[in-house]
Amino acid sequence: MLKFRTLCAPILLAVSLFVGAGSAFAGVTFRDIDNHWAKTTIEWGVDKGIVNGYANGMFMPNQNVTEAEFIRMLVVGITGKDLQENYLTELWSDKYYHFLHFKNYPVHGFADKTKRSQYITRAHVAELISSADGVNYGGNQAIQYVLGKKYAQGRIKGENTIEGYVGSGTITRAEVLQLIKNLTDRGMSNLYDRPAAPSAEAMLPKLPTPWDVYRDEMYLVIRQKVFPKYSGYRIYDDGSNKVVMTSTKQTGETDYAVSVQFEPQIMQFSGIELSNAADKTQRGMLIELLQLYGFQVDSAFLAKIDSAEKNKKVIELKVSGKTLVIDPLVASPTGHVHIYYKWWDGSRA
C-alpha cells in the first residue's frame, strides 16, 4: 500500500475527490494502471466523475478506501451526479453523511467523525449496497444479498460463499469502481431509503453457483460487446442456458431471435440458433458472436449455412481448430438453423 506524509495526504485526497468531479478527464492517463486488471473500469469511473487521480499523476488503484470515500463514490456513481452544497459544512464529507443518514443507511461516521477516515470493510460495503436496493440486512445476510444479486463475487476466486467474500477485509479504489459498475450495469440508478425494520431472512436471494456466475458473465459480455450494435432488439437471459436477442416486443409473438447457448457440463459456449438464417441482422449477430467465442468466421461461413439450408443437410467443418456443425433443422420452420460447437469431439483442439 502506498503511504503519504501526514501533510500531503489531505491535499491529495481533496484533489482525488473534487478536481474535475462530474466531468470527463479527456486525455488524462495514469502511470500506474497500464497493466492493472481494472484499467478499463478505472477509465470508466474517471470519465463518469466518480473519482479522479492524484496530483502526482497516479491513480493508486490498490489503495484501500475509507468509509467517507466509499459513500461519496457510491452516491455519485449510482445517481450520476454530485450532491449540491445546501448548507454550511465543516468537512467535505458532511453532505454525503447527512444525505445517507436521513435515508437510514448505516453510516458509522455520521455520529463519530473519527470513523470516516477508517478503512471500510467489505461487510460494511455489503450493508450499504443492500441499503441502496431498499432492503435492511446486516452482516452475513448483507453479504448473502450482494452475492445472491450478483453485484459482487467472493474475494477468493470461485468461492461465492459468505466465507469466500471475506467480509472483514478492506476494499480498494479499483474494486469499488468495479462494484459500482456492476450495480449500474444491472440497472441500479437510485439510492432507495433503507427500511426501519430488518428485512425478512426468507427474502434473501440464494447464493450463486459457479454455473450461475458463468451464465451471468456471458449475459453481460454479450450485452456489452454485441447487443448495442443492433437497434430494435431486446436481450434477456432465459434463466437456464441461453441468452436471447429478439425483435419480439409482445408476449405470444413468434420469437424472431438469435439464441446463444451454453453448456453447464463444461461451462462454455455451445451453440447459436437463428430463427431466420437469411436475415441480414441475424447473420451479422452470428458472425460477431462466433468471433467473440474464438471461431474466426467470415462470409464464406455464411455460404456454408446457405448450402446446408438449401440442401437440408448437416454440414460439419473445422473452424479455428474446433468442430462446428451447421444443422438446418429440417423439422422446424424454414430458415431455422442451429450452429453448434461439437465440444465432445475427441479431435477438438
Salt bridges, closest charged atoms under 4 A:
GLU43 OE2 - LYS39 NZ 2.69
GLU67 OE2 - HIS124 NE2 2.76
ASP82 OD2 - ARG72 NH2 3.29
ASP82 OD1 - LYS95 NZ 3.87
GLU85 OE2 - LYS95 NZ 3.60
ASP94 OD1 - ARG116 NH1 2.64
GLU127 OE1 - HIS124 ND1 3.13
GLU175 OE1 - ARG155 NH2 2.61
ASP185 OD2 - LYS181 NZ 3.20
ASP193 OD1 - LYS103 NZ 3.02
ASP212 OD1 - ARG215 NH1 3.81
ASP216 OD2 - ARG186 NH2 2.01
ASP237 OD2 - ARG215 NE 2.98
GLU273 OE1 - HIS336 NE2 2.78
GLU288 OE1 - LYS229 NZ 2.74
ASP306 OD1 - ARG283 NH1 2.87
GLU309 OE2 - LYS312 NZ 3.06
GLU316 OE1 - LYS342 NZ 3.19
